[in-house]
């Protein structure tokens, strides 16, 4: 189904579409926010889970 999705020509077409939609000025901001989201996700995955009692205290 997705075997040809990551061919170089497809990636170039996707990049051109993204440039048209967001414009070259917004791309650094967009990349930075995606990077922050990925770092936050990795950090949350590496942290141990808090017991339910602690989360209930924090929510109140």
N, CA, C and O atoms as a Tripos MOL2 file, in Angstrom:
@<TRIPOS>MOLECULE
protein
  240   239    60     0     0
PROTEIN
NO_CHARGES

@<TRIPOS>ATOM
      1 N           0.8180   -1.1980    0.0000 N.3       1 UNK1
      2 CA          0.0000    0.0000    0.0000 C.3       1 UNK1
      3 C           0.8630    1.2630    0.0000 C.2       1 UNK1
      4 O           0.6090    2.1830   -0.7780 O.2       1 UNK1
      5 N           1.8920    1.3150    0.8760 N.am      2 UNK2
      6 CA          2.7350    2.5010    0.9690 C.3       2 UNK2
      7 C           4.1580    2.2390    0.4850 C.2       2 UNK2
      8 O           5.0800    2.9410    0.8990 O.2       2 UNK2
      9 N           4.3600    1.2450   -0.3830 N.am      3 UNK3
     10 CA          5.7160    0.9070   -0.7530 C.3       3 UNK3
     11 C           6.4550    2.0200   -1.4730 C.2       3 UNK3
     12 O           7.6600    2.1660   -1.2690 O.2       3 UNK3
     13 N           5.8090    2.7920   -2.2850 N.am      4 UNK4
     14 CA          6.4910    3.8350   -3.0410 C.3       4 UNK4
     15 C           6.3870    5.2150   -2.4280 C.2       4 UNK4
     16 O           6.7440    6.1990   -3.0760 O.2       4 UNK4
     17 N           5.9140    5.3170   -1.2150 N.am      5 UNK5
     18 CA          5.6650    6.6230   -0.6080 C.3       5 UNK5
     19 C           6.9440    7.4090   -0.3610 C.2       5 UNK5
     20 O           6.9400    8.6330   -0.4970 O.2       5 UNK5
     21 N           8.0360    6.7450   -0.0010 N.am      6 UNK6
     22 CA          9.2500    7.4520    0.3840 C.3       6 UNK6
     23 C          10.3050    7.4760   -0.7180 C.2       6 UNK6
     24 O          11.5020    7.4960   -0.4320 O.2       6 UNK6
     25 N           9.8740    7.4740   -1.9500 N.am      7 UNK7
     26 CA         10.7960    7.6350   -3.0600 C.3       7 UNK7
     27 C          11.2040    9.1060   -3.1230 C.2       7 UNK7
     28 O          10.4290    9.9760   -2.7260 O.2       7 UNK7
     29 N          12.4100    9.3960   -3.6160 N.am      8 UNK8
     30 CA         12.8960   10.7810   -3.6330 C.3       8 UNK8
     31 C          11.9680   11.7600   -4.3560 C.2       8 UNK8
     32 O          11.7920   12.8910   -3.9030 O.2       8 UNK8
     33 N          11.3780   11.3390   -5.4650 N.am      9 UNK9
     34 CA         10.4990   12.2680   -6.1850 C.3       9 UNK9
     35 C           9.2520   12.5870   -5.3700 C.2       9 UNK9
     36 O           8.7680   13.7180   -5.4010 O.2       9 UNK9
     37 N           8.7300   11.6100   -4.6440 N.am     10 UNK10
     38 CA          7.5590   11.8650   -3.8080 C.3      10 UNK10
     39 C           7.8970   12.8110   -2.6650 C.2      10 UNK10
     40 O           7.1060   13.6930   -2.3300 O.2      10 UNK10
     41 N           9.0750   12.6290   -2.0640 N.am     11 UNK11
     42 CA          9.4880   13.5100   -0.9710 C.3      11 UNK11
     43 C           9.6810   14.9450   -1.4590 C.2      11 UNK11
     44 O           9.3550   15.8910   -0.7420 O.2      11 UNK11
     45 N          10.2060   15.1130   -2.6670 N.am     12 UNK12
     46 CA         10.3750   16.4570   -3.2220 C.3      12 UNK12
     47 C           9.0210   17.1060   -3.4760 C.2      12 UNK12
     48 O           8.8440   18.2920   -3.1960 O.2      12 UNK12
     49 N           8.0760   16.3560   -3.9960 N.am     13 UNK13
     50 CA          6.7310   16.8890   -4.2350 C.3      13 UNK13
     51 C           6.0760   17.2840   -2.9150 C.2      13 UNK13
     52 O           5.4370   18.3330   -2.8330 O.2      13 UNK13
     53 N           6.2250   16.4650   -1.8920 N.am     14 UNK14
     54 CA          5.6640   16.7880   -0.5760 C.3      14 UNK14
     55 C           6.3070   18.0550   -0.0250 C.2      14 UNK14
     56 O           5.6110   18.9040    0.5300 O.2      14 UNK14
     57 N           7.6290   18.1980   -0.1680 N.am     15 UNK15
     58 CA          8.3290   19.3910    0.2970 C.3      15 UNK15
     59 C           7.8290   20.6440   -0.4200 C.2      15 UNK15
     60 O           7.6380   21.6820    0.2130 O.2      15 UNK15
     61 N           7.6170   20.5560   -1.7230 N.am     16 UNK16
     62 CA          7.1100   21.7040   -2.4860 C.3      16 UNK16
     63 C           5.7100   22.0810   -2.0030 C.2      16 UNK16
     64 O           5.4120   23.2660   -1.8530 O.2      16 UNK16
     65 N           4.8640   21.1110   -1.7610 N.am     17 UNK17
     66 CA          3.5100   21.3930   -1.2680 C.3      17 UNK17
     67 C           3.5610   22.0570    0.0940 C.2      17 UNK17
     68 O           2.8150   23.0030    0.3500 O.2      17 UNK17
     69 N           4.4370   21.5730    0.9780 N.am     18 UNK18
     70 CA          4.5780   22.1780    2.3080 C.3      18 UNK18
     71 C           5.0710   23.6170    2.1840 C.2      18 UNK18
     72 O           4.5950   24.4970    2.9010 O.2      18 UNK18
     73 N           6.0230   23.8640    1.2790 N.am     19 UNK19
     74 CA          6.5060   25.2310    1.0610 C.3      19 UNK19
     75 C           5.3990   26.1500    0.5720 C.2      19 UNK19
     76 O           5.3140   27.3050    0.9910 O.2      19 UNK19
     77 N           4.5600   25.6480   -0.3030 N.am     20 UNK20
     78 CA          3.4600   26.4610   -0.8210 C.3      20 UNK20
     79 C           2.4590   26.7660    0.2840 C.2      20 UNK20
     80 O           1.9840   27.8970    0.3900 O.2      20 UNK20
     81 N           2.1350   25.7840    1.1000 N.am     21 UNK21
     82 CA          1.1280   25.9720    2.1520 C.3      21 UNK21
     83 C           1.6290   26.8950    3.2620 C.2      21 UNK21
     84 O           0.9470   27.8520    3.6280 O.2      21 UNK21
     85 N           2.8200   26.6120    3.7990 N.am     22 UNK22
     86 CA          3.2970   27.3470    4.9670 C.3      22 UNK22
     87 C           4.1870   28.5310    4.6210 C.2      22 UNK22
     88 O           4.3020   29.4600    5.4190 O.2      22 UNK22
     89 N           4.8070   28.5220    3.4750 N.am     23 UNK23
     90 CA          5.7120   29.5900    3.0950 C.3      23 UNK23
     91 C           7.0720   29.4000    3.7420 C.2      23 UNK23
     92 O           7.1810   28.7680    4.7930 O.2      23 UNK23
     93 N           8.1010   29.9400    3.1220 N.am     24 UNK24
     94 CA          9.4500   29.7330    3.6410 C.3      24 UNK24
     95 C           9.6810   30.4070    4.9960 C.2      24 UNK24
     96 O          10.5600   29.9760    5.7420 O.2      24 UNK24
     97 N           8.9310   31.4310    5.3280 N.am     25 UNK25
     98 CA          9.1180   32.1260    6.6010 C.3      25 UNK25
     99 C           8.6340   31.3260    7.7960 C.2      25 UNK25
    100 O           9.1820   31.4630    8.8900 O.2      25 UNK25
    101 N           7.6300   30.5030    7.6140 N.am     26 UNK26
    102 CA          7.0590   29.7320    8.7190 C.3      26 UNK26
    103 C           7.7470   28.3920    8.9460 C.2      26 UNK26
    104 O           7.5500   27.7780    9.9940 O.2      26 UNK26
    105 N           8.5450   27.9250    7.9930 N.am     27 UNK27
    106 CA          9.1640   26.6060    8.1210 C.3      27 UNK27
    107 C          10.0890   26.4690    9.3290 C.2      27 UNK27
    108 O          10.0230   25.4390    9.9990 O.2      27 UNK27
    109 N          10.9500   27.4450    9.6500 N.am     28 UNK28
    110 CA         11.7810   27.2870   10.8530 C.3      28 UNK28
    111 C          10.9430   27.1980   12.1380 C.2      28 UNK28
    112 O          11.2510   26.4200   13.0420 O.2      28 UNK28
    113 N           9.8930   27.9960   12.1980 N.am     29 UNK29
    114 CA          9.0000   27.9560   13.3640 C.3      29 UNK29
    115 C           8.2900   26.6030   13.4500 C.2      29 UNK29
    116 O           8.1610   26.0300   14.5320 O.2      29 UNK29
    117 N           7.8400   26.1100   12.3260 N.am     30 UNK30
    118 CA          7.1710   24.8170   12.2670 C.3      30 UNK30
    119 C           8.1270   23.6920   12.6640 C.2      30 UNK30
    120 O           7.7570   22.7980   13.4240 O.2      30 UNK30
    121 N           9.3470   23.7400   12.1520 N.am     31 UNK31
    122 CA         10.3520   22.7330   12.5020 C.3      31 UNK31
    123 C          10.7010   22.7710   13.9760 C.2      31 UNK31
    124 O          10.8790   21.7250   14.6000 O.2      31 UNK31
    125 N          10.8020   23.9710   14.5420 N.am     32 UNK32
    126 CA         11.1060   24.1030   15.9640 C.3      32 UNK32
    127 C          10.0040   23.5380   16.8390 C.2      32 UNK32
    128 O          10.2810   22.8670   17.8330 O.2      32 UNK32
    129 N           8.7610   23.8030   16.4790 N.am     33 UNK33
    130 CA          7.6540   23.2850   17.2790 C.3      33 UNK33
    131 C           7.5450   21.7630   17.1620 C.2      33 UNK33
    132 O           7.2050   21.0960   18.1390 O.2      33 UNK33
    133 N           7.8230   21.2160   16.0040 N.am     34 UNK34
    134 CA          7.8190   19.7570   15.8480 C.3      34 UNK34
    135 C           8.9430   19.1440   16.6760 C.2      34 UNK34
    136 O           8.7550   18.1080   17.3140 O.2      34 UNK34
    137 N          10.1170   19.7890   16.6650 N.am     35 UNK35
    138 CA         11.2450   19.3090   17.4640 C.3      35 UNK35
    139 C          10.9430   19.3200   18.9540 C.2      35 UNK35
    140 O          11.2810   18.3740   19.6650 O.2      35 UNK35
    141 N          10.3000   20.4000   19.4360 N.am     36 UNK36
    142 CA          9.9240   20.4810   20.8480 C.3      36 UNK36
    143 C           8.9210   19.3920   21.2050 C.2      36 UNK36
    144 O           9.0040   18.7940   22.2780 O.2      36 UNK36
    145 N           7.9840   19.1380   20.3140 N.am     37 UNK37
    146 CA          6.9830   18.1020   20.5670 C.3      37 UNK37
    147 C           7.6300   16.7240   20.6410 C.2      37 UNK37
    148 O           7.2690   15.9150   21.4960 O.2      37 UNK37
    149 N           8.5750   16.4520   19.7620 N.am     38 UNK38
    150 CA          9.2610   15.1490   19.7670 C.3      38 UNK38
    151 C          10.0970   15.0070   21.0350 C.2      38 UNK38
    152 O          10.1000   13.9440   21.6560 O.2      38 UNK38
    153 N          10.8190   16.0870   21.4330 N.am     39 UNK39
    154 CA         11.6110   16.0250   22.6700 C.3      39 UNK39
    155 C          10.7230   15.8020   23.8800 C.2      39 UNK39
    156 O          11.0730   15.0250   24.7690 O.2      39 UNK39
    157 N           9.5750   16.4740   23.9280 N.am     40 UNK40
    158 CA          8.6430   16.2870   25.0340 C.3      40 UNK40
    159 C           8.0940   14.8690   25.0820 C.2      40 UNK40
    160 O           7.9330   14.2910   26.1570 O.2      40 UNK40
    161 N           7.8100   14.3180   23.9190 N.am     41 UNK41
    162 CA          7.3090   12.9480   23.8530 C.3      41 UNK41
    163 C           8.3600   11.9640   24.3420 C.2      41 UNK41
    164 O           8.0490   11.0530   25.1090 O.2      41 UNK41
    165 N           9.6160   12.1400   23.9000 N.am     42 UNK42
    166 CA         10.6930   11.2470   24.3360 C.3      42 UNK42
    167 C          10.9110   11.3550   25.8400 C.2      42 UNK42
    168 O          11.1300   10.3500   26.5160 O.2      42 UNK42
    169 N          10.8480   12.5840   26.3600 N.am     43 UNK43
    170 CA         11.0310   12.7930   27.7950 C.3      43 UNK43
    171 C           9.9200   12.0990   28.5780 C.2      43 UNK43
    172 O          10.1810   11.4690   29.6020 O.2      43 UNK43
    173 N           8.6960   12.2130   28.1030 N.am     44 UNK44
    174 CA          7.5690   11.5740   28.7830 C.3      44 UNK44
    175 C           7.6680   10.0520   28.7120 C.2      44 UNK44
    176 O           7.2540    9.3630   29.6440 O.2      44 UNK44
    177 N           8.2060    9.5280   27.6270 N.am     45 UNK45
    178 CA          8.3530    8.0760   27.5030 C.3      45 UNK45
    179 C           9.4320    7.5300   28.4350 C.2      45 UNK45
    180 O           9.3350    6.3910   28.8910 O.2      45 UNK45
    181 N          10.4590    8.3310   28.7230 N.am     46 UNK46
    182 CA         11.5640    7.8730   29.5630 C.3      46 UNK46
    183 C          11.3040    8.0580   31.0560 C.2      46 UNK46
    184 O          11.9530    7.4110   31.8790 O.2      46 UNK46
    185 N          10.3610    8.9360   31.4170 N.am     47 UNK47
    186 CA         10.0630    9.1600   32.8280 C.3      47 UNK47
    187 C           9.2370    8.0090   33.3820 C.2      47 UNK47
    188 O           8.3560    7.4870   32.6990 O.2      47 UNK47
    189 N           9.5210    7.6110   34.6260 N.am     48 UNK48
    190 CA          8.6920    6.5590   35.2330 C.3      48 UNK48
    191 C           7.2920    7.1070   35.5360 C.2      48 UNK48
    192 O           7.1080    8.3040   35.7580 O.2      48 UNK48
    193 N           6.3250    6.2030   35.5380 N.am     49 UNK49
    194 CA          4.9510    6.6210   35.8230 C.3      49 UNK49
    195 C           4.8170    7.0210   37.2750 C.2      49 UNK49
    196 O           5.4350    6.4170   38.1510 O.2      49 UNK49
    197 N           3.9990    8.0530   37.5380 N.am     50 UNK50
    198 CA          3.7360    8.4790   38.8970 C.3      50 UNK50
    199 C           2.6010    7.6340   39.4620 C.2      50 UNK50
    200 O           1.6690    7.2830   38.7390 O.2      50 UNK50
    201 N           2.6740    7.3120   40.7280 N.am     51 UNK51
    202 CA          1.5460    6.5930   41.3350 C.3      51 UNK51
    203 C           0.2780    7.4440   41.2970 C.2      51 UNK51
    204 O           0.3480    8.6720   41.2410 O.2      51 UNK51
    205 N          -0.8630    6.7940   41.3280 N.am     52 UNK52
    206 CA         -2.1350    7.5140   41.2120 C.3      52 UNK52
    207 C          -2.3410    8.5060   42.3460 C.2      52 UNK52
    208 O          -2.9480    9.5560   42.1360 O.2      52 UNK52
    209 N          -1.8540    8.2020   43.5350 N.am     53 UNK53
    210 CA         -2.0440    9.0980   44.6680 C.3      53 UNK53
    211 C          -1.3690   10.4380   44.4350 C.2      53 UNK53
    212 O          -1.9280   11.4800   44.7750 O.2      53 UNK53
    213 N          -0.1590   10.4240   43.8510 N.am     54 UNK54
    214 CA          0.5430   11.6720   43.5900 C.3      54 UNK54
    215 C          -0.1600   12.4900   42.5220 C.2      54 UNK54
    216 O          -0.2300   13.7150   42.6310 O.2      54 UNK54
    217 N          -0.6780   11.8440   41.5010 N.am     55 UNK55
    218 CA         -1.3560   12.5950   40.4390 C.3      55 UNK55
    219 C          -2.6540   13.1890   40.9500 C.2      55 UNK55
    220 O          -3.0390   14.2780   40.5230 O.2      55 UNK55
    221 N          -3.3450   12.4950   41.8600 N.am     56 UNK56
    222 CA         -4.5800   13.0420   42.4140 C.3      56 UNK56
    223 C          -4.2790   14.2550   43.2790 C.2      56 UNK56
    224 O          -5.0620   15.2050   43.2870 O.2      56 UNK56
    225 N          -3.1560   14.2540   44.0160 N.am     57 UNK57
    226 CA         -2.7780   15.3990   44.8320 C.3      57 UNK57
    227 C          -2.4630   16.6030   43.9450 C.2      57 UNK57
    228 O          -2.8110   17.7350   44.2800 O.2      57 UNK57
    229 N          -1.8070   16.3550   42.8240 N.am     58 UNK58
    230 CA         -1.4330   17.4370   41.9150 C.3      58 UNK58
    231 C          -2.6630   18.0370   41.2580 C.2      58 UNK58
    232 O          -2.7270   19.2530   41.0780 O.2      58 UNK58
    233 N          -3.6400   17.2180   40.8960 N.am     59 UNK59
    234 CA         -4.8370   17.6970   40.2140 C.3      59 UNK59
    235 C          -5.6950   18.5750   41.1130 C.2      59 UNK59
    236 O          -6.3690   19.4770   40.6150 O.2      59 UNK59
    237 N          -5.6920   18.3410   42.4160 N.am     60 UNK60
    238 CA         -6.5210   19.1230   43.3490 C.3      60 UNK60
    239 C          -5.9350   20.4490   43.5870 C.2      60 UNK60
    240 O          -6.4920   21.2440   44.3430 O.2      60 UNK60
@<TRIPOS>BOND
     1     1     2 1
     2     2     3 1
     3     3     4 2
     4     3     5 am
     5     5     6 1
     6     6     7 1
     7     7     8 2
     8     7     9 am
     9     9    10 1
    10    10    11 1
    11    11    12 2
    12    11    13 am
    13    13    14 1
    14    14    15 1
    15    15    16 2
    16    15    17 am
    17    17    18 1
    18    18    19 1
    19    19    20 2
    20    19    21 am
    21    21    22 1
    22    22    23 1
    23    23    24 2
    24    23    25 am
    25    25    26 1
    26    26    27 1
    27    27    28 2
    28    27    29 am
    29    29    30 1
    30    30    31 1
    31    31    32 2
    32    31    33 am
    33    33    34 1
    34    34    35 1
    35    35    36 2
    36    35    37 am
    37    37    38 1
    38    38    39 1
    39    39    40 2
    40    39    41 am
    41    41    42 1
    42    42    43 1
    43    43    44 2
    44    43    45 am
    45    45    46 1
    46    46    47 1
    47    47    48 2
    48    47    49 am
    49    49    50 1
    50    50    51 1
    51    51    52 2
    52    51    53 am
    53    53    54 1
    54    54    55 1
    55    55    56 2
    56    55    57 am
    57    57    58 1
    58    58    59 1
    59    59    60 2
    60    59    61 am
    61    61    62 1
    62    62    63 1
    63    63    64 2
    64    63    65 am
    65    65    66 1
    66    66    67 1
    67    67    68 2
    68    67    69 am
    69    69    70 1
    70    70    71 1
    71    71    72 2
    72    71    73 am
    73    73    74 1
    74    74    75 1
    75    75    76 2
    76    75    77 am
    77    77    78 1
    78    78    79 1
    79    79    80 2
    80    79    81 am
    81    81    82 1
    82    82    83 1
    83    83    84 2
    84    83    85 am
    85    85    86 1
    86    86    87 1
    87    87    88 2
    88    87    89 am
    89    89    90 1
    90    90    91 1
    91    91    92 2
    92    91    93 am
    93    93    94 1
    94    94    95 1
    95    95    96 2
    96    95    97 am
    97    97    98 1
    98    98    99 1
    99    99   100 2
   100    99   101 am
   101   101   102 1
   102   102   103 1
   103   103   104 2
   104   103   105 am
   105   105   106 1
   106   106   107 1
   107   107   108 2
   108   107   109 am
   109   109   110 1
   110   110   111 1
   111   111   112 2
   112   111   113 am
   113   113   114 1
   114   114   115 1
   115   115   116 2
   116   115   117 am
   117   117   118 1
   118   118   119 1
   119   119   120 2
   120   119   121 am
   121   121   122 1
   122   122   123 1
   123   123   124 2
   124   123   125 am
   125   125   126 1
   126   126   127 1
   127   127   128 2
   128   127   129 am
   129   129   130 1
   130   130   131 1
   131   131   132 2
   132   131   133 am
   133   133   134 1
   134   134   135 1
   135   135   136 2
   136   135   137 am
   137   137   138 1
   138   138   139 1
   139   139   140 2
   140   139   141 am
   141   141   142 1
   142   142   143 1
   143   143   144 2
   144   143   145 am
   145   145   146 1
   146   146   147 1
   147   147   148 2
   148   147   149 am
   149   149   150 1
   150   150   151 1
   151   151   152 2
   152   151   153 am
   153   153   154 1
   154   154   155 1
   155   155   156 2
   156   155   157 am
   157   157   158 1
   158   158   159 1
   159   159   160 2
   160   159   161 am
   161   161   162 1
   162   162   163 1
   163   163   164 2
   164   163   165 am
   165   165   166 1
   166   166   167 1
   167   167   168 2
   168   167   169 am
   169   169   170 1
   170   170   171 1
   171   171   172 2
   172   171   173 am
   173   173   174 1
   174   174   175 1
   175   175   176 2
   176   175   177 am
   177   177   178 1
   178   178   179 1
   179   179   180 2
   180   179   181 am
   181   181   182 1
   182   182   183 1
   183   183   184 2
   184   183   185 am
   185   185   186 1
   186   186   187 1
   187   187   188 2
   188   187   189 am
   189   189   190 1
   190   190   191 1
   191   191   192 2
   192   191   193 am
   193   193   194 1
   194   194   195 1
   195   195   196 2
   196   195   197 am
   197   197   198 1
   198   198   199 1
   199   199   200 2
   200   199   201 am
   201   201   202 1
   202   202   203 1
   203   203   204 2
   204   203   205 am
   205   205   206 1
   206   206   207 1
   207   207   208 2
   208   207   209 am
   209   209   210 1
   210   210   211 1
   211   211   212 2
   212   211   213 am
   213   213   214 1
   214   214   215 1
   215   215   216 2
   216   215   217 am
   217   217   218 1
   218   218   219 1
   219   219   220 2
   220   219   221 am
   221   221   222 1
   222   222   223 1
   223   223   224 2
   224   223   225 am
   225   225   226 1
   226   226   227 1
   227   227   228 2
   228   227   229 am
   229   229   230 1
   230   230   231 1
   231   231   232 2
   232   231   233 am
   233   233   234 1
   234   234   235 1
   235   235   236 2
   236   235   237 am
   237   237   238 1
   238   238   239 1
   239   239   240 2
@<TRIPOS>SUBSTRUCTURE
     1 UNK1         2 RESIDUE 1 A UNK
     2 UNK2         6 RESIDUE 1 A UNK
     3 UNK3        10 RESIDUE 1 A UNK
     4 UNK4        14 RESIDUE 1 A UNK
     5 UNK5        18 RESIDUE 1 A UNK
     6 UNK6        22 RESIDUE 1 A UNK
     7 UNK7        26 RESIDUE 1 A UNK
     8 UNK8        30 RESIDUE 1 A UNK
     9 UNK9        34 RESIDUE 1 A UNK
    10 UNK10       38 RESIDUE 1 A UNK
    11 UNK11       42 RESIDUE 1 A UNK
    12 UNK12       46 RESIDUE 1 A UNK
    13 UNK13       50 RESIDUE 1 A UNK
    14 UNK14       54 RESIDUE 1 A UNK
    15 UNK15       58 RESIDUE 1 A UNK
    16 UNK16       62 RESIDUE 1 A UNK
    17 UNK17       66 RESIDUE 1 A UNK
    18 UNK18       70 RESIDUE 1 A UNK
    19 UNK19       74 RESIDUE 1 A UNK
    20 UNK20       78 RESIDUE 1 A UNK
    21 UNK21       82 RESIDUE 1 A UNK
    22 UNK22       86 RESIDUE 1 A UNK
    23 UNK23       90 RESIDUE 1 A UNK
    24 UNK24       94 RESIDUE 1 A UNK
    25 UNK25       98 RESIDUE 1 A UNK
    26 UNK26      102 RESIDUE 1 A UNK
    27 UNK27      106 RESIDUE 1 A UNK
    28 UNK28      110 RESIDUE 1 A UNK
    29 UNK29      114 RESIDUE 1 A UNK
    30 UNK30      118 RESIDUE 1 A UNK
    31 UNK31      122 RESIDUE 1 A UNK
    32 UNK32      126 RESIDUE 1 A UNK
    33 UNK33      130 RESIDUE 1 A UNK
    34 UNK34      134 RESIDUE 1 A UNK
    35 UNK35      138 RESIDUE 1 A UNK
    36 UNK36      142 RESIDUE 1 A UNK
    37 UNK37      146 RESIDUE 1 A UNK
    38 UNK38      150 RESIDUE 1 A UNK
    39 UNK39      154 RESIDUE 1 A UNK
    40 UNK40      158 RESIDUE 1 A UNK
    41 UNK41      162 RESIDUE 1 A UNK
    42 UNK42      166 RESIDUE 1 A UNK
    43 UNK43      170 RESIDUE 1 A UNK
    44 UNK44      174 RESIDUE 1 A UNK
    45 UNK45      178 RESIDUE 1 A UNK
    46 UNK46      182 RESIDUE 1 A UNK
    47 UNK47      186 RESIDUE 1 A UNK
    48 UNK48      190 RESIDUE 1 A UNK
    49 UNK49      194 RESIDUE 1 A UNK
    50 UNK50      198 RESIDUE 1 A UNK
    51 UNK51      202 RESIDUE 1 A UNK
    52 UNK52      206 RESIDUE 1 A UNK
    53 UNK53      210 RESIDUE 1 A UNK
    54 UNK54      214 RESIDUE 1 A UNK
    55 UNK55      218 RESIDUE 1 A UNK
    56 UNK56      222 RESIDUE 1 A UNK
    57 UNK57      226 RESIDUE 1 A UNK
    58 UNK58      230 RESIDUE 1 A UNK
    59 UNK59      234 RESIDUE 1 A UNK
    60 UNK60      238 RESIDUE 1 A UNK
